[in-house]
């Protein structure tokens, strides 16, 4: 069980503000200060640096935050495990990002549940940013993400590698255009996911490498639903950058075509992640290995 003062530390880290942490925890601000000082004295470190009213974590504070977040996660996982044992059941509680949830994970889960028909599965589908938050708060045990994450905070293994490419409706780009770089596409509308999405972040980073941003497109349409993005692209509404797994059917039918660009398609990992140094690391790796041997197909592509 986590010391209550560590809960105070976590609250301060969430808000980077002692007053807001006190309000969240329904305690006084002096009590928050007292809890932080106790932890600093216990470990012989300084957790925060102060510049006027602005506070930030020190290096020692960041390391403690990582360790305490994992402990909090494992504490909640242990409580669930004990409850499951009492009830005589087993649960898988995890999250996946949109592309993985809609186009990849189903066949792996079907194969797994055939082997373990009594297992209850609670699956959250959200963007990478939301799943990292759920993982850090202990709401899910592990996640499969397509976006980027801080490797210092998580243990991870590659689930599979997938092509990432631009697509549009046939004839949307005129033959004389023949785009070779992002700059050649900026006169068009970009259809993309919302901020926090791994699918969007891959594009943002690719653009940034060349000194551009999403705002350089003539218009940007943000849609949080993958199906709606594809329908808009099929209807000639713009260009979208998605994983091949999400558009394989449309490419085969010819309702979408690839946008040929230098450096594309790219390859990006779908990654199985959990809190760094978790007590349950061996179990998570065992689960991944079992899914890999489930007959649903190879994990590495």
N, C-alpha and C positions, 0 to 999 in steps of 0.2 A: 504494500500500500504506500502510495506516494505521500511524503510529508506535506502538510497543508501549506507550508511556506513555499514549496516548489510550485504549487498551484498559483500562488501570488506572483512568483517569478515569471511563469508562463503568461499570466495576464498582462504583466508589464511589457513583456516582449511582444505580445499581440498589438498593444496600443502604443508602445513607446511613450507612455504617459502615465505617471503615477496616479493622477486624479481619475482618469478614465478606468484604470485598473481597479481602483478602490470602489468606483461606482458599479463596475461589473460584479465585483465580489461582495458588495454590500458591507464593506468595512470602511474604516476611516483611512485617510491618506497617511497619517502618522503610523498606523498599523502596517500599511504597505511598506513604508520606509524601514520600519523595525524588522519586518520579515526579510527584506533584501539585505540589510546590514547583518542579520543573523547568518544568512547563507555565505556572505562575503567573509565573515569572521571564521565560519566553520571550515571553509576551503582555503582561506588565506589569499583571496584574490579580489580584484575589483571587477564587478559585473558590467557596469555602465560608465561611460564617459559623458561629461556634461559640457555643453557649449551654450551658455545662456539658458533658455528654456528647452533647448533641444537635447535629447539624450540618444545615445547609440550604444550598441553592445561592444564591449572590448573583445579581443581575441579569446580570452578565457571565458567571457560570457557566451560567445558563440558556441564554444565547445560544450559548455554546460547545457546550453539550450538544446543542442543535438542529442546529448545523452538523456536529458530529462524528457524530451519529447518521445524518445524511444521507450523509456520506462513507463511513461503515461500510456502509450499505445499498448505495451505488453501487459500492463495492469488490467486494462479493459479487456484485452484478449483472454487473459487468464480467467477473469470473472465470467466471460461468456463460455469458456471451455468448461468450467466447473458447473455452470447452469446446464449445459448440454449433457454432461455426464449424469447429473441428477435426473434429467428428463429422458435419458437413454437415447439421445439423438446426436447427430453430427450436422454442423452447418458450414457452408462456405460463404463468407461475407466479403465480397470484394467489388472492385469497380473497374470499368473499362472505358476508354474514350470512344467517341462516336463511330468512327470508321470501324474500329475493332468490334464494337458492340453490334453494329448493323450488318457487317459483311464478313466477319472472320470468326468470332468466338462461338457462334451457335453450334457448329459441327463438332468442335472440341468438347463443349458441354454435353451435347447429346451422347457422345461416345463415353464421356466420364460417368454420366448418370446411369447409363446402361450397366456399368460395372458397379456402381454404388447407388442402387435405386432408393435407398432410405435416406440419402443425404439431402438436406434442405439447402437450396441455393438462394442467396439474396444478392442480386446483381444490380449495381448502380451504373448507369450510363451517363457520363458527363464529360465536360472538357478537362484537359490536363490540369489546369489550375485548380479547378474545383475538386478533382480527385486527390491532388496533393494535400489540399486542406483537410479532406475527409480522412486521409491516411494519417496525417499528423495529429488529428484530434482523436484517433482511435475508433472512428466510426466504421472503417473497413480494415481488413487485415492486410491486404495487398492490392496492387493495381496493375493493370496492363495499359500502358500509355503510348501514344504516338508522338508526344511532344518532348520538349527538353526539360531537364530537371537538374537540380544541384546534386552531382554525384557524391559530394562529400557527406550528404545527409541520408543517402539511401544505398542499400545493397541492391544489386540488379543483375539480371541475365537477359540476353537477347531472346525474344520469343520468335520473331521472324523478321526478315528484311523485305521491304516492299518498295516498288517503284512509286515515285512521286512525279506527276506530270501535269502539263497544262492541257485543257480540253475546251472545245467549243463546238457549235453546231456546224455541220458540213456547209461550206460556202459562206460562213460568217466572215472569215478573212478572205479578201479577194486575192486571186492568184498573184497580182502584181505586188501585193504587200510582202509576201514571203518573209515573215519576221525572223530575225537572227538573234536579236537581243531583247531584253525587257523594254528598252527604250522604243523599240519598234511597235510595242503593244500599247503604249501609254495613251494613245488616242481612243482606246476602247474602254468599255465598262468592265470592271473587275467584280466578279461575284465571289464572295469569300465568307468564311466563318467569322464568328464574333471574337473580340479580344479574349485571350486566355485559352483559345483552341490550339492544340498542337498542329493541326493541319494548317492553320493560318501562320503559326510561328515559323514553320519551315520556310514558307514563302517570304515572310518578313526578313528572315536571316539571309536568304538567297539574294533578295533585293539589296539588303544592307551591304553585302559583300561588294556590290558594284556601286555603292554610294547613292542608292535610291530608296524609296519607301512606298508603301501602299498608296499614300496620298498623291503619288505622281501619276496614277491612272486618272483618266478624264472624269470618271465617276466610280464610286465604290458602293456596292450593295452588300450589306452584311446580313446573313441569314444563319440562324442557329440550327437549321434542319438540313441534313445532307440531301434528302430526297428533293426538297424544294430548290436547292442549289442546282441539282442536276436538271430538273425540269426547266428552270429558267435558262440554263445554258443550252439545253436542247431546243428551246423556243427561240434561240438567237438573241438572248438578252445580254450576252457578254461572255467573257472568258473566265474559267474557273481552274484553280490548281488543286488537285485532289490525288489521293492514293489510287493506284490502279485497282486495288481490291474493291473500291467503291464504284468504279465506272467500267469494270470488265464487261458486264452485260451490254452496256450502251455502246462500247467500242466494237463488240462483236456484231451487234445489230446495225451499227453504222449511224445511230442517232447522235453520237458524239464522235469527234475525231481528235487526234493528237495535235497539239500546237508544237511545231518543231522549233526548238530554241537551242542555242549553244549551251552545253552543260546540262541539258535535260534529255531524257528523264534522269532525275536524281534517285538515289537510294537512301532510305531512312529506316532506322530500326523501330519496330514495335517492341517495347521493353517491359519485362516483368519486374516490378520494383516493390520493395518493402523497407521498413525503417532500418537504418544501419545498426548492425550489432544486435538485432532483435533476438530474444530467446527462442523464437520460432523459426529462425532462418533455415534450419535443417528441414523442418516440415514444409516450408514454402518451396524449397528446392526439390524436395521429394514429389510434391504435387505437380510442379512444372514438368519433372521427368515423366511422371505418369501420364500427363496430358500429351507429352511428346510421343509416348508409345501407345496412344489410345487408338491408333488406326485412323485418325482424322487427317493425317498427312504430316509431312515434315515441318518442323518448327523453323529451320533455317532455310532461307530461299536465296 
